[in-house]
């Protein structure tokens, strides 16, 4: 996996297929259409297959990944409405990007969230193509955005700010999508939409949140198999960066989102006999202040 910590020389914006070892993503795609009645399953199976091929069978950057180094991620689409006349799909997306922890069988979630505004048109004969400079297909624009977001966030866990060049491509997709009519792209709309996520993630005031990724994963979780106390100490420092990020930009949703999907993992790192009393108190105060709605779980840290 240390190939991911190499410096990015340049990023390809090409939509063509790449050699097998160059592909970055191992994306599991599921399309749930149980809410839609009276429509043949063929259209949904075609969509699932097309998204799977789009995400997994192309090179998103010029970094070289071996098959076993590909980034595990999931895209779960729930189709809420489908209009056969206009080919319009109204969906909710639940996505997750996952990272293995060194010297263990454990995998840890880097980012997970719902996108409630996954709206697009699709027909089985449509070829899913993407051109960052001329975006006219909302489905491929959204998928490309998430592909670059996943790769960039993963790179951040292997090198401090290591995903910047890739994440800037996700940002450019958002900027180019401001003229699109579909929801989820607009600035000053929802703080946690696609624009809000990448805008905050690359905001200089939230740099502690990005630096947290390397500290938490590479110096924290990756160390725990060899020295649990040393790894836990690094994670405690990383959560201090979370507090700093929250202080720098109180309206950002990223710290709360982080504690939402990291809740069980954080509790398990410190609960019971794990960690010192000082670490427990420090971590409890941080996560409780950021996300008091989860205090039933945070209280287990002190037990």
C-alpha positions in Angstrom: 0.0 0.0 0.0 2.9 2.4 0.4 2.6 3.2 -3.3 -0.1 5.6 -2.2 2.3 7.8 -0.3 4.3 8.6 -3.4 4.1 12.2 -4.6 1.5 12.8 -7.3 3.2 14.1 -10.4 0.1 14.8 -12.4 -3.5 13.5 -12.6 -5.0 12.2 -15.8 -8.4 13.5 -16.6 -8.9 10.8 -19.2 -12.1 8.7 -19.3 -10.6 5.8 -21.2 -9.9 2.3 -19.8 -6.5 1.7 -18.2 -4.3 -1.3 -17.6 -5.6 -3.5 -14.9 -2.8 -2.6 -12.4 -3.5 1.1 -12.7 -7.1 1.1 -11.5 -7.6 2.5 -8.1 -11.0 1.5 -6.9 -12.6 -1.7 -5.8 -16.1 -0.4 -5.6 -19.1 -2.5 -4.7 -22.3 -1.2 -6.3 -25.8 -2.1 -5.2 -29.1 -0.7 -6.6 -32.1 -1.3 -4.4 -35.4 -0.7 -6.3 -37.8 -2.3 -3.8 -39.7 1.0 -3.5 -40.5 1.1 -7.3 -43.3 -1.1 -8.4 -44.5 -2.1 -11.8 -41.1 -1.7 -13.5 -39.0 -4.5 -15.0 -35.8 -5.2 -12.9 -33.8 -5.1 -16.1 -33.4 -1.3 -16.1 -32.0 -1.4 -12.5 -29.7 -4.3 -13.2 -28.4 -2.4 -16.2 -27.8 0.7 -14.1 -25.9 -1.3 -11.4 -23.7 -2.9 -14.0 -23.0 0.4 -15.8 -22.0 2.1 -12.5 -19.8 -0.8 -11.5 -17.9 -0.7 -14.8 -17.6 3.1 -14.7 -16.1 3.1 -11.2 -13.9 0.1 -11.4 -12.7 -0.3 -15.0 -10.9 3.0 -15.6 -7.8 4.8 -14.4 -8.7 8.0 -12.4 -5.1 9.0 -11.8 -1.7 7.9 -13.0 -0.8 6.3 -9.8 -0.2 2.6 -10.2 -2.2 0.3 -7.9 -1.8 -3.5 -7.6 -5.1 -5.4 -7.4 -4.7 -6.0 -3.7 -4.0 -2.3 -3.1 -7.2 -1.0 -4.6 -9.4 1.2 -2.4 -12.5 -0.6 -1.1 -15.6 1.5 -1.3 -19.4 0.9 -1.6 -22.1 2.8 -3.4 -25.6 1.8 -2.2 -28.4 3.4 -4.3 -32.0 3.3 -3.1 -34.3 4.2 -6.0 -37.2 6.2 -4.6 -38.8 7.1 -7.9 -38.3 6.2 -11.5 -40.1 7.9 -14.4 -40.1 5.7 -17.5 -41.2 8.5 -19.8 -38.3 10.8 -18.8 -35.8 8.1 -17.7 -35.4 10.1 -14.5 -34.1 8.4 -11.3 -34.6 9.9 -7.9 -32.4 8.1 -5.5 -30.6 8.3 -2.1 -27.0 7.2 -2.1 -25.2 5.8 0.9 -21.5 5.6 0.3 -18.5 4.4 2.3 -14.8 4.3 1.7 -12.8 1.7 3.7 -9.1 1.3 4.6 -7.4 -1.8 5.9 -5.3 -1.5 9.1 -1.7 -2.8 8.8 -0.9 -6.1 10.3 -4.6 -6.9 11.1 -7.7 -8.2 9.5 -9.5 -5.1 10.6 -10.9 -2.4 8.2 -11.7 1.1 9.2 -14.1 3.5 7.6 -12.4 6.7 6.2 -15.6 8.4 5.2 -19.3 7.5 5.1 -22.4 9.6 4.4 -25.8 9.7 2.8 -26.4 11.8 -0.3 -30.1 12.3 -0.4 -30.1 14.2 -3.8 -28.8 11.6 -6.2 -30.9 12.5 -9.2 -30.1 11.6 -12.8 -31.4 10.3 -16.1 -30.3 7.0 -17.5 -31.2 4.6 -20.3 -29.6 1.1 -20.8 -28.1 2.2 -24.1 -26.4 5.2 -22.6 -22.6 5.0 -22.5 -21.3 6.4 -19.2 -18.6 8.9 -20.2 -17.0 11.7 -18.3 -15.3 14.9 -19.3 -14.4 17.2 -16.5 -14.3 20.2 -18.8 -17.7 19.6 -20.5 -20.0 18.0 -18.0 -23.5 17.3 -19.4 -24.4 14.1 -17.5 -25.2 14.4 -13.9 -24.8 10.7 -13.1 -21.2 10.5 -14.4 -20.4 13.9 -12.8 -21.6 12.6 -9.4 -19.8 9.3 -9.8 -16.5 11.0 -10.8 -16.8 13.4 -7.9 -17.0 10.5 -5.4 -14.3 8.6 -7.1 -11.8 11.4 -6.7 -13.1 12.1 -3.2 -12.5 8.5 -2.2 -9.0 8.4 -3.7 -8.0 11.7 -2.2 -9.2 10.9 1.2 -7.5 7.6 1.2 -4.2 9.2 0.1 -4.5 11.6 3.1 -4.3 8.7 5.4 -0.9 7.6 4.0 0.8 10.9 3.8 0.0 14.3 5.4 -2.2 16.2 2.9 -1.2 13.5 0.3 -4.5 13.7 -1.5 -4.5 17.4 -2.4 -4.0 17.1 -6.1 -6.8 14.5 -6.4 -9.2 16.3 -4.1 -8.7 19.5 -6.2 -10.2 17.6 -9.2 -13.3 16.8 -7.1 -13.4 20.5 -6.3 -13.2 21.4 -9.9 -16.1 19.0 -10.7 -18.2 20.8 -8.1 -17.2 24.2 -9.5 -18.1 23.1 -13.1 -21.4 21.7 -11.9 -22.7 25.0 -10.5 -24.7 25.5 -13.7 -26.4 22.1 -13.6 -30.0 22.0 -12.6 -29.9 18.8 -10.5 -29.6 19.2 -6.7 -26.6 18.6 -4.5 -24.1 20.8 -6.2 -24.9 24.4 -5.2 -22.8 26.6 -3.0 -24.7 28.0 0.0 -27.4 25.4 -0.3 -26.8 22.6 2.3 -23.7 22.6 4.4 -23.2 18.9 3.9 -24.0 18.6 0.2 -21.3 17.8 -2.4 -20.1 21.4 -2.6 -20.1 21.8 1.2 -18.0 18.6 1.8 -15.2 19.3 -0.6 -15.2 23.0 0.1 -14.7 22.4 3.8 -12.3 19.6 3.4 -9.9 21.8 1.3 -10.5 24.9 3.4 -7.2 26.0 5.0 -9.0 26.6 8.3 -9.8 22.9 8.4 -6.3 21.7 7.6 -6.2 20.1 11.1 -9.0 17.9 10.0 -7.0 16.7 7.0 -3.8 16.2 9.1 -5.9 14.2 11.5 -6.3 11.6 8.8 -2.6 10.7 8.7 -2.2 10.9 12.5 -5.3 8.8 13.2 -4.7 6.0 10.6 -1.0 5.8 9.8 0.4 6.7 13.2 -2.6 5.5 15.2 -4.5 2.5 14.0 -1.6 1.1 11.9 0.6 1.1 15.1 -1.9 -0.5 17.4 -1.1 -4.1 16.4 2.5 -3.7 17.5 2.0 -1.2 20.3 -1.5 -0.5 21.4 -0.6 2.3 23.8 1.5 4.1 21.3 -1.2 3.9 18.6 -3.9 5.0 21.0 -1.8 8.0 22.1 -1.5 9.1 18.4 -5.3 8.7 18.0 -5.8 10.9 21.1 -3.6 13.5 19.5 -5.6 13.2 16.3 -8.8 13.8 18.1 -7.2 16.9 19.5 -6.9 18.0 15.9 -10.6 17.3 15.4 -11.3 19.8 18.3 -9.0 22.4 16.6 -10.8 22.0 13.3 -14.2 22.4 15.0 -12.9 25.6 16.8 -11.5 27.0 13.5 -14.8 26.5 11.6 -17.7 25.8 14.0 -20.3 25.6 11.2 -18.5 22.9 9.3 -20.3 19.5 9.4 -17.2 17.5 8.9 -16.2 17.0 12.6 -19.8 15.8 13.4 -19.9 13.5 10.4 -16.6 12.1 11.5 -17.9 11.3 15.0 -21.1 9.8 13.5 -19.3 7.1 11.5 -16.4 6.7 13.9 -18.6 6.4 17.0 -18.2 2.6 17.6 -14.6 2.6 16.7 -13.6 5.4 19.0 -15.6 3.9 21.9 -13.9 0.5 21.4 -10.4 2.1 21.4 -10.9 3.6 24.8 -13.7 1.6 26.6 -13.0 -0.7 29.5 -9.3 -1.0 30.5 -8.1 0.6 27.3 -6.3 4.0 27.7 -5.4 6.1 30.7 -7.8 8.0 32.7 -6.5 11.2 31.2 -6.9 9.9 27.7 -10.5 8.9 28.4 -11.4 12.2 29.9 -9.8 14.1 27.0 -11.4 12.1 24.3 -14.8 12.1 26.0 -14.8 15.9 26.3 -13.9 16.3 22.7 -16.4 14.0 21.1 -19.2 14.9 23.5 -18.7 18.6 22.7 -18.8 17.9 19.0 -21.6 15.4 19.0 -23.6 15.4 22.2 -26.4 13.4 20.5 -24.2 10.4 20.9 -23.5 10.8 24.6 -25.1 7.4 25.4 -22.2 5.9 23.5 -19.5 8.3 24.6 -20.3 7.5 28.2 -18.9 4.1 27.6 -15.5 5.6 27.2 -15.4 6.5 30.8 -16.5 3.1 32.1 
